[in-house]
Amino acid sequence: MALLSLEKVSVAYENQYILQNFDLSVEKGQLISLLGPSGCGKTTTLRLIAGFLEAKEGKFLLNGKDYTRIPVNKRNFGFVFQNYALFPHLSVYDNVAFGLRLRKVKEPEIRQRVTKVLDAVSLAGFEQRFPKALSGGQRQRVAIARALVIEPDLLLFDEPLSNLDANLRVSMRVEIRRIQQELGITTIYVSHDQEECFSISDRVAIMNKGIIEQLDRPAAIFKYPKTEFVARFIGFNNFIDFEQRSDSGDEIELKAKDRIFRAVRHPGMSGANGRKGAIRPDDIVVGTPEEIEAGVGCLTGRVKVSTFLGRSYQYVVETELGSFTANKEMESPFLSGQEVRLFFPREKLVLVE
């Protein structure tokens, strides 16, 4: 049974629905990320769970209890904000202790719990410092400690790393995952950063216009997107619309303008009738006609654009089925206008809805 369930939830701003008939379930101890472009409903979902918004319809259940109408101050949830929201006039110790003092916890217990949680976030010895004397990463860890010290039923993150520089974001996401796994606390994490979500999550929900397009393990989404939206969002930018599809066991034969392609049926592949193929630029094999023999899964075309990426070159190749982007590591690039051949490996071609 799921620890957290949103059942047929609808949320609207001025009669415009952001979420409608929205469902989500989270197992105990999991970290689930809500990922998607701006305006997709991920922050609205988090604010609904936190209690900052009220659902027009539907239910929010936590551990079997109906939380739909429980006010925010009665929900024992830890919330980590994008901008830290620390009190500048309070020390690290007092910032972390603030929520416990609101709850009338006695000072000896406060001291014990604050010491324990500061140790968990690697801030032991920083108790008497003030926020202005801390780095961005240290401030974020204080915010996490303040959320954890109340021993919350649920931990909520709203784009917590977006104000940090790139290197610090990487180290902080590792720290967040370490703390979450060490404490085994159920966590909802909102971000628009794909790499960030995929690296720390047990499951990821890709959202689009108020619905979840796909909810699965990060590796499954990365390899087998179910819809064109998800595929485009995670880096599949080559698509072929096939006119015919023929299934034979685990192999699928596809046809577009008399060109034959093959795909392998994977456990994570979408519906039986999908006829749109998707493939990443790194997975298309590109070479000269002498290097790649014409046949099944091949297209001949000419290089339109060549771009140096550092380790490799990226080519936009015009073919009879449209333009395709392919990457290849090589010393000397193909020239603009040069004839090349593209090969679409059957194990890399994914069918999406």
C-alpha positions as CSV (number, residue, x, y, z in Angstrom):
1,M,0.0,0.0,0.0
2,A,1.3,3.5,-0.9
3,L,2.2,5.8,1.9
4,L,1.0,8.9,-0.1
5,S,-1.9,8.9,-2.6
6,L,-3.4,11.7,-4.6
7,E,-6.7,10.4,-6.0
8,K,-8.5,12.3,-8.8
9,V,-7.3,15.6,-7.6
10,S,-8.2,18.9,-9.3
11,V,-6.6,22.3,-8.7
12,A,-7.6,25.5,-10.4
13,Y,-6.5,29.2,-10.4
14,E,-9.3,31.5,-11.3
15,N,-11.3,28.7,-12.9
16,Q,-8.3,27.6,-15.0
17,Y,-7.4,24.0,-14.1
18,I,-3.7,23.3,-13.4
19,L,-4.4,19.7,-12.3
20,Q,-7.5,17.7,-13.3
21,N,-8.2,14.1,-12.2
22,F,-4.6,13.9,-11.1
23,D,-3.3,10.6,-9.6
24,L,0.0,10.0,-7.8
25,S,1.1,7.3,-5.4
26,V,4.4,7.2,-3.4
27,E,5.8,4.2,-1.5
28,K,7.2,4.6,2.0
29,G,10.9,5.5,2.0
30,Q,11.0,6.4,-1.7
31,L,12.4,9.6,-3.2
32,I,10.2,10.6,-6.2
33,S,10.9,13.6,-8.4
34,L,8.4,15.6,-10.3
35,L,10.0,16.8,-13.5
36,G,8.8,18.9,-16.4
37,P,8.9,22.3,-18.1
38,S,7.6,25.5,-16.5
39,G,3.8,25.5,-16.1
40,C,3.4,21.7,-16.2
41,G,2.0,21.5,-12.6
42,K,4.9,20.1,-10.6
43,T,5.1,23.0,-8.1
44,T,1.3,23.1,-7.8
45,T,1.4,19.4,-6.9
46,L,4.0,20.0,-4.3
47,R,2.2,23.0,-2.8
48,L,-1.0,20.9,-2.7
49,I,0.7,18.2,-0.7
50,A,2.3,20.7,1.6
51,G,-1.1,22.3,2.3
52,F,-0.5,25.7,0.8
53,L,-3.2,25.0,-1.8
54,E,-6.5,23.3,-1.5
55,A,-7.9,20.8,-4.0
56,K,-11.3,21.6,-5.6
57,E,-11.9,17.9,-6.1
58,G,-10.3,14.6,-5.1
59,K,-8.5,13.2,-2.1
60,F,-5.0,13.4,-0.5
61,L,-4.3,10.3,1.7
62,L,-1.2,9.9,3.8
63,N,-0.7,6.5,5.5
64,G,-4.4,5.8,5.1
65,K,-5.5,9.1,6.7
66,D,-7.4,11.8,4.7
67,Y,-5.3,14.9,4.6
68,T,-7.4,16.8,2.0
69,R,-8.7,19.4,4.4
70,I,-6.0,19.3,7.1
71,P,-4.4,22.8,7.4
72,V,-0.7,23.3,6.7
73,N,0.2,23.9,10.3
74,K,-1.3,20.5,11.3
75,R,0.8,18.6,8.7
76,N,4.1,17.3,10.1
77,F,5.9,17.9,6.8
78,G,9.4,19.3,6.2
79,F,9.7,21.8,3.4
80,V,12.9,22.9,1.8
81,F,12.5,26.1,-0.2
82,Q,14.4,27.3,-3.3
83,N,15.7,30.4,-1.4
84,Y,16.6,28.7,1.9
85,A,14.3,31.0,3.9
86,L,16.7,31.2,6.9
87,F,16.3,33.8,9.6
88,P,19.4,36.1,9.1
89,H,19.4,37.3,12.8
90,L,19.5,33.7,14.2
91,S,22.4,31.4,14.4
92,V,22.5,28.0,12.7
93,Y,21.5,26.3,16.0
94,D,18.5,28.6,16.5
95,N,17.4,28.4,12.9
96,V,17.3,24.6,13.1
97,A,15.7,24.7,16.6
98,F,13.0,27.1,15.5
99,G,10.4,24.5,14.5
100,L,10.9,22.5,17.7
101,R,10.5,25.6,19.9
102,L,7.2,26.4,18.1
103,R,6.1,22.8,19.0
104,K,7.0,23.5,22.7
105,V,9.7,20.8,22.8
106,K,11.9,21.1,26.0
107,E,15.4,22.5,25.6
108,P,17.3,19.3,26.5
109,E,15.5,17.4,23.8
110,I,16.0,20.3,21.4
111,R,19.7,20.3,22.0
112,Q,19.9,16.6,21.4
113,R,17.9,16.6,18.2
114,V,19.6,19.7,16.7
115,T,23.1,18.2,17.5
116,K,22.1,14.9,15.8
117,V,20.6,16.5,12.7
118,L,23.6,18.9,12.2
119,D,25.9,16.0,12.4
120,A,23.7,14.2,9.7
121,V,24.1,17.1,7.3
122,S,27.9,17.6,8.1
123,L,27.5,20.9,9.9
124,A,28.7,19.9,13.4
125,G,30.8,22.8,14.7
126,F,28.8,25.5,12.8
127,E,26.1,25.9,15.5
128,Q,27.0,29.5,16.4
129,R,27.5,30.9,12.9
130,F,25.0,33.1,11.2
131,P,23.7,32.6,7.7
132,K,25.7,35.5,6.2
133,A,28.9,33.6,7.2
134,L,27.9,30.5,5.3
135,S,28.4,29.4,1.7
136,G,25.3,28.7,-0.5
137,G,25.7,24.9,0.0
138,Q,26.0,25.3,3.8
139,R,22.9,27.5,3.9
140,Q,21.0,24.8,2.0
141,R,22.1,22.2,4.4
142,V,20.9,24.3,7.3
143,A,17.5,24.5,5.5
144,I,17.5,20.7,5.1
145,A,18.4,20.3,8.8
146,R,15.6,22.6,9.9
147,A,13.2,20.5,7.8
148,L,14.5,17.2,9.2
149,V,14.7,18.1,12.9
150,I,11.0,18.0,13.3
151,E,11.1,14.3,12.3
152,P,8.6,14.9,9.5
153,D,6.2,12.4,8.0
154,L,7.2,13.7,4.6
155,L,10.1,15.7,3.2
156,L,9.3,18.2,0.3
157,F,11.9,19.9,-1.9
158,D,11.0,22.8,-4.2
159,E,13.9,23.3,-6.7
160,P,16.3,23.5,-3.8
161,L,19.5,23.7,-5.9
162,S,18.6,26.2,-8.5
163,N,20.4,29.1,-6.8
164,L,23.7,27.2,-6.5
165,D,26.5,27.1,-9.1
166,A,26.9,24.0,-11.3
167,N,29.7,22.3,-9.3
168,L,27.9,22.9,-5.9
169,R,24.7,21.5,-7.4
170,V,26.4,18.2,-8.1
171,S,27.8,17.8,-4.7
172,M,24.6,18.9,-3.0
173,R,22.4,16.5,-4.8
174,V,24.7,13.7,-3.7
175,E,24.3,15.0,-0.1
176,I,20.5,15.1,-0.4
177,R,20.4,11.6,-1.6
178,R,22.8,10.4,1.1
179,I,20.7,12.0,3.9
180,Q,17.4,10.7,2.4
181,Q,18.7,7.2,2.2
182,E,20.4,7.3,5.6
183,L,17.2,8.4,7.3
184,G,14.8,6.5,5.0
185,I,12.4,9.4,4.8
186,T,9.8,9.6,2.1
187,T,10.6,12.5,-0.2
188,I,8.9,14.5,-3.0
189,Y,11.4,16.5,-5.0
190,V,10.6,19.1,-7.6
191,S,13.0,20.3,-10.3
192,H,13.2,21.2,-14.0
193,D,16.8,19.8,-14.1
194,Q,16.7,16.3,-15.7
195,E,20.1,15.2,-14.7
196,E,19.5,16.3,-11.1
197,C,16.2,14.3,-10.9
198,F,17.5,11.2,-12.6
199,S,20.6,11.0,-10.4
200,I,18.9,11.0,-7.0
201,S,15.4,9.5,-7.5
202,D,13.9,6.1,-7.0
203,R,11.2,7.1,-9.5
204,V,10.6,10.1,-11.7
205,A,7.2,11.5,-12.8
206,I,7.5,13.4,-16.1
207,M,4.7,16.0,-16.2
208,N,3.1,17.9,-19.0
209,K,0.1,20.2,-18.8
210,G,-1.1,18.9,-15.5
211,I,-0.8,15.2,-16.2
212,I,1.9,12.6,-15.6
213,E,3.1,11.4,-19.0
214,Q,5.3,8.7,-17.5
215,L,6.2,7.5,-14.0
216,D,9.0,5.0,-13.7
217,R,12.5,4.3,-12.6
218,P,15.0,6.8,-14.1
219,A,16.8,4.2,-16.2
220,A,13.5,2.9,-17.7
221,I,12.5,6.4,-18.7
222,F,15.9,7.2,-20.1
223,K,15.9,4.0,-22.3
224,Y,12.2,3.6,-23.0
225,P,10.2,6.8,-23.1
226,K,6.5,6.0,-23.6
227,T,5.4,9.2,-25.4
228,E,6.8,11.6,-27.9
229,F,6.7,14.4,-25.3
230,V,8.8,12.4,-22.8
231,A,11.2,11.3,-25.6
232,R,11.8,14.9,-26.7
233,F,12.1,16.1,-23.1
234,I,14.9,13.6,-22.3
235,G,17.0,14.1,-25.5
236,F,15.4,11.9,-28.3
237,N,15.4,14.5,-31.1
238,N,15.1,12.2,-34.1
239,F,11.7,10.9,-35.1
240,I,10.3,8.8,-37.9
241,D,6.6,8.4,-38.7
242,F,6.2,4.8,-40.0
243,E,3.4,3.9,-42.3
244,Q,3.4,0.2,-41.6
245,R,4.2,-2.0,-38.7
246,S,4.5,-5.8,-38.6
247,D,5.2,-7.6,-35.3
248,S,6.9,-11.0,-35.2
249,G,7.8,-12.2,-31.7
250,D,10.2,-9.7,-30.2
251,E,11.1,-8.1,-33.5
252,I,9.1,-5.3,-35.1
253,E,9.4,-4.5,-38.8
254,L,8.6,-0.9,-39.8
255,K,8.2,0.8,-43.2
256,A,8.5,4.5,-44.2
257,K,8.5,5.4,-47.9
258,D,9.5,1.8,-48.8
259,R,12.5,2.0,-46.4
260,I,12.6,-0.9,-44.0
261,F,13.6,-0.5,-40.4
262,R,13.6,-3.0,-37.5
263,A,13.1,-2.5,-33.7
264,V,13.3,-4.9,-30.8
265,R,10.3,-5.2,-28.5
266,H,11.6,-4.2,-25.0
267,P,9.6,-4.7,-21.7
268,G,9.4,-1.0,-21.3
269,M,8.3,-0.2,-24.8
270,S,5.0,1.6,-25.3
271,G,1.7,0.3,-26.7
272,A,1.4,-2.4,-29.4
273,N,0.2,0.0,-32.1
274,G,2.9,2.7,-31.8
275,R,4.3,3.8,-35.2
276,K,6.5,6.7,-34.3
277,G,10.2,5.8,-33.9
278,A,12.6,7.8,-31.7
279,I,16.4,7.6,-31.5
280,R,19.1,9.7,-29.8
281,P,21.8,11.4,-31.8
282,D,24.5,9.3,-30.1
283,D,22.7,6.1,-31.2
284,I,22.6,6.8,-34.9
285,V,25.7,5.4,-36.7
286,V,27.0,7.8,-39.3
287,G,29.6,7.1,-41.9
288,T,30.5,7.2,-45.6
289,P,28.6,5.0,-48.1
290,E,31.8,2.9,-48.3
291,E,31.8,2.4,-44.5
292,I,28.1,1.6,-44.1
293,E,26.4,-0.8,-46.6
294,A,22.9,0.1,-47.8
295,G,20.1,-2.1,-46.5
296,V,17.6,-2.5,-43.6
297,G,17.8,0.4,-41.2
298,C,19.8,2.7,-43.4
299,L,19.3,6.1,-45.0
300,T,21.5,8.0,-47.4
301,G,21.7,11.8,-47.1
302,R,23.9,14.9,-47.2
303,V,25.4,16.9,-44.4
304,K,23.6,20.2,-43.9
305,V,25.3,21.4,-40.7
306,S,28.5,20.3,-38.8
307,T,29.0,21.4,-35.2
308,F,32.1,20.7,-33.0
309,L,31.0,19.5,-29.5
310,G,34.4,18.9,-28.0
311,R,34.8,15.1,-28.0
312,S,32.7,14.6,-31.1
313,Y,31.1,16.3,-34.0
314,Q,27.3,16.7,-34.5
315,Y,25.8,16.5,-37.9
316,V,22.4,17.5,-39.2
317,V,21.8,15.2,-42.2
318,E,19.1,15.7,-44.8
319,T,17.5,12.5,-46.1
320,E,14.3,11.5,-47.9
321,L,12.6,11.0,-44.5
322,G,13.6,14.4,-43.2
323,S,16.6,15.8,-41.2
324,F,18.3,13.7,-38.6
325,T,20.9,14.7,-36.0
326,A,23.8,12.3,-35.4
327,N,27.0,12.5,-33.2
328,K,30.3,10.9,-34.0
329,E,33.8,11.0,-32.5
330,M,36.3,11.6,-35.3
331,E,39.5,13.5,-36.0
332,S,38.4,15.1,-39.4
333,P,34.7,16.1,-39.8
334,F,32.5,15.4,-42.7
335,L,32.1,18.4,-45.0
336,S,28.9,20.4,-45.6
337,G,27.2,18.8,-48.6
338,Q,29.1,15.5,-48.3
339,E,27.1,12.3,-48.9
340,V,26.9,10.1,-45.8
341,R,24.9,7.1,-44.7
342,L,22.9,6.7,-41.4
343,F,22.3,3.4,-39.7
344,F,19.5,3.0,-37.1
345,P,20.3,0.0,-34.9
346,R,17.2,-2.0,-34.1
347,E,18.0,-2.2,-30.4
348,K,18.2,1.6,-30.1
349,L,15.1,2.5,-32.1
350,V,12.2,3.1,-29.6
351,L,8.5,3.3,-30.5
352,V,6.5,6.0,-28.7
353,E,3.0,7.1,-28.5
